[in-house]
Amino acid sequence: MSHVRSILNSYILRERAMHHFIRASDIRPTPAFPAEASGYRRVSLSDRSCGAVHTGWGLCELDAKGHVNQHLQSFEKSFFVLEGNPVLILDNRAFRLAPGACGLIPVGMKQAWLGPESGSAKWIDMNTPVPKGVNFADDTYFVGPPPQVTIEPLDIRDPTSRHLFRMSDDDIKVDALRMGLKKDAPKVSASMATALLVYSGISLKMLVDARLDAALHTMFMVEYEPGGNAHPHDHPLEEAYFIVDGEVEAWADDEKYLMKRGDFLWAGVGCTHAFYNRSNTTVRWLETQSPQPPARHSYRFSRDWEYFAEQLKNKNSVGAARKGTVS
């Protein structure tokens, strides 16, 4: 009986709040995969314990000379490097990464990690659907030590490194994109693949999507100008947000949070949320959506349906008044 009561209480809790918030000061990575890694730490930011089904975020750290043995996973993964220069060995090619580097690791593709030459590296990983076990141990299969391959710099112009990308600061600045690229610019050739979406004081730069072979989720960077906002809305998908710079007033399930650098928020399906930049500088965050948004109806804005309800109420009131006059 107590087990049934626990399940019911869990459902009641999730009905009240379908979001999960963590302050940067409470994010503390701990050693992960000790039998298969050295100098590697990870902390889960969203998983099944908070109600997530499609959004398995984590913050990872890897020390110099550290490593994570070669493995493959039964879920789709993306990553974004925050600090340092780790090495990713992906499908037997090794790439030295830098802050802003990101990419997709498809289901079943072999991967391994090597630490930076000095200091520590830090990155976000996103795994979908939510893996099983602590730090997704139940869905991860180790196959041996990191292969001995030549480490090369990440060249996003190389079409054979199709799963990797790197965002520079200019990629999310409108003024920096007004002119065309020089022929020898170290960037992907200008096209819709380099497009920046700008609206309502918001700039959105896509990082991981179908272009990098993602099938189950997307990852992108968002920047709000002072006064930029997204009014209350929800989605038929899960979203997550990690503040990279600045601060923003965030609302989720009628709860207010002042999110600052390093803070994390997960919003489940049906969680009404909103963002307002009330500061005098820009705010930037890393965001994911999973599953990938449908072709239509990926946003449901509360203001639109509240407007419709008000119009319907007024129409019914007029109708009732006319009926009373006739009678």
N, C-alpha and C positions, 0 to 999 in steps of 0.2 A: 504494500500500500504506500509506503514511504517513497518507493521508487517511482510509482505513478504520480505522486504528489510533486516530486522533484521535476518530472517531465512537464507537468502542467505549469508549475511555477516558471520553468524556463520559457515556455511558450508565452506566458503572460508578460514576462520581462521583455521578450523580443517584440511583442505587440506594442509595448510602450515606447521602445527606442530601438530603431534599426540602424544604429550607428555606433562607432567605437572611436574614442579619442585618446591619444597618448601625448603627454608633454615630452619635450626633448630630454629633460632631466631624468625622466623615468625610463629612457631607452638605454639598456645596458647589455650589449652583446656578451655572450659567454661561450666558452669553447664548444665547438660542434664537430662531430665525426672524429673524435680523438684517435680512433684506430686507423683512420684513413686520411688524416690531415695533420698539419703542424702549423701552429701560429695562426689558426683560423678561428674566428668567432662569428656568431650570428645570433640575432634576436628576432623572434617573430613579431610582426606588427599587426597582422590580421590573419586569422586562421579560423578553423571551425569553432573554437571556443567563444568567439565574439559573434557568431552567426554567419560568417562569410562562407560562401559556397564556391565562388569563382575567383576570389581575390586573396592570394597567399603572399603577402608582402613580407620582406625581411630586410634588416640592415646588417651588412656583412663587413668584417674587417679581416685583413690579412697582413701579417708582419713581414718584414724583409727576411728573405731566406725561407719563408714559410711556403706551404703548398697544400693543395687539395688534390688527392689522387684522381685519376681518370675515372669517369663515371657517365652513366646515361640515366635519363629520367623519363617516367611515363606521363609527363605533363609538359606544357609549353612554358618557357621561361623567357623573360626579358631582364635587362639590367641597365643601370645608369651609374657611371663612376662619379663619385662626389669628390674624392681626394686621392692623391697618390697615383702611382703608375704600375698597377698590377699587370700580369701577363695572363691572357686567356688563350688556352690551347683548345681550338675548336676544330673538330674533324681533322686532326693531325696537322693543323697550321697554328703557329703561335704568334700572337699579336701583343705588342707592348701598348697598353692603353693609357689614356690621360683623362683628367677631369673633363666631363662632357661627352666622353665616349659612351655609346650605348649599343644595344643590339638584341637580336633574337637568337635563342637556342631552341631549335625545333624539337618536338617529341622524338626521343630515341637517338639524338645526335650526341656523340661522345664529346666530353669536355673535361678540362682540368684547369687549375689555376696555380700560378706561381706568384710569390710575393714580390714587391718592388725591390729595387737595388738598395734602398735605404728607407728608414721610416716605416710607415704603415699605409695601406690603401683602404679605402672605404667605398662601398657601393651599395645601392639599393637593388634587390632582386624582386621580381614579381612572377608568381607561379600560378598557373591556372589549368584545369580546375584545382581547387585547394587540395594540396597533397595531404597524405595521411602521415601520422607520426610526428614526433618532435623534430623540428627542422626538416620536415618531409622525409624522414629516414625510411619509412615503409615503401616509398615510391622511388627510391634512389638505389641504383645498382652499380657498385664499384667493380672495375674490371682490371685494375693494376695501377702502377705508378705513372706519373706524367711521362708521356713519350719524349724522347730526346729529339727535338726538332729545332731548326733555326728560328730564332725570335726575330720578327720583322716589325717595323713600325706600321701602325694602322694607316692605310691609304684608302680613303673612302671613294677615290676616283677609280680604284681598281674594281672592275665589274665582277671579279671572281670572289671578292669579299662581300657577297651580296647580303649577308645577314647582319652586317655591322654598319654603324653610322657614328658621326660625332657632331654635336651641336656647339657652334661657337657663339659668342655673345652677339655678334652681328646678325645671326640667323633669326633672332626674335626682335630685331630693331627695324621698324618700318623705313626709316631714313636710309639705313645701310643697304636696303634692297631696291632702292629706286633706280640704281644704275645697273647695267648688265655686268656679268663677270668677265674678267680678263681671261684670255685663252689658257693661260698657265696657272690660273687660280687653283689652290689646293682644295677644291670643293667639288661636289657633284655638279654637273652641268646644269645651268639654270633651266628649269622646267616646272611643271606642277609638283614634281618631287621636292622642290625647294620652296614651294609656296608658303606664305604666312597668312593665316586667317585673322582678320582684324575686325572687331565689332564692339560697340558699347564700351569703349575704353579698355577692351580686352585684346590681347594678342595671343594667338595659339600656334605653336610650332609642332607639327607631327614628327615623332621620333621613330616609333615602331608601329607598323601596320602591315597591310598586305604587301606593300612595296618590299619589305624585308622578309616576306613569307609568313607573317603572323596570321594565324587562322582563328585564334580563340580570344584575343584581346588586343587593345591598342595602348600605347604609351605616348604621352606628349608633354610639352612644357607650356605653361600658361603664365602670362604676365598681365597684371592689372595696373593701369595708370591711376594716379590719384583721382578719386571720384568714380572709378570703374566699378561696375556692379553686375551681379547676376541675381535677379529677383527669385523668390521662392519657386522651386520646381522639383520634380522628381523624374526618375528614369525607370525603364523596364530592364535595368542592368545595374551592376555594382560599380561604384567609383571609389577611388582612394586618392589622397592628396598629401604630399610631403613638402613642407615649406622650405625652399632653397634660400630665399632672401626676402627681407622685409617682413611686414605683418599685415593681417587681414582679419576683419570681423566675419566670422563664419557662424552660420545657424544650421542646426540639424535637429529635426524632431522637436522644434520650439525651444531648443537649448542653444545658448550663445557661448561662443569661444573666441577669444582673441588669439589667433594662431600666429606664432612667431617661428623664426628659423629653427628647423629640426623637429617641429611638431608634426603629428600625423593624425589624419582623420579618415575613417572608412565609412561610406554611406551605402547601405543596402538597398535592395529594390523597394521602392515606395517610400523611402526616407525623403521627406521634403527638406531641402537644404538651400542655402543662399550665401552669397559672398559680397562684401562691401569693403572697398579700400577707402577707409576714412583717414589715412595717413597722408603726408605730403610728399611721399616718394613711391616708387613702384614696388609691387610685391610679386614674387615669382615662385611658382611651385611646380613640382613634378606630379603628373596625374595619370591614372589608368582607368580604362573602362573595360569591363568584362561581363558577359561576352561582348563581342564587337557590336556596335550600335546597329539596329535594323535600318533599312532604307528609309522608313518613315516612322514618325511618332517616337523618336528616341528621347524627346523632351516633352514634359507636360508641365506648363507654367500655371501656377495657382491663380495668378491675376486674370488670365483669360477665362478660366472656368468660373471664377468669382464674378466676373463681369457678366457672363452668360446667366448665372444664377440670379443676379440682380435684375437683368433685363426680363427674365422669366417672372420674377416676383412682381415687377412693375406691371407687366402685361396681365398677370392674374388679378392684380389689384384693380386695374382699370376695368377688366371684364366683370369683376364682382360688383364694382360701383355701377356700371351700366345695367347690370341685371337687377340691382336694387332699385334703380330709377324706373325701369320698365314695370317692375312689379308694383 
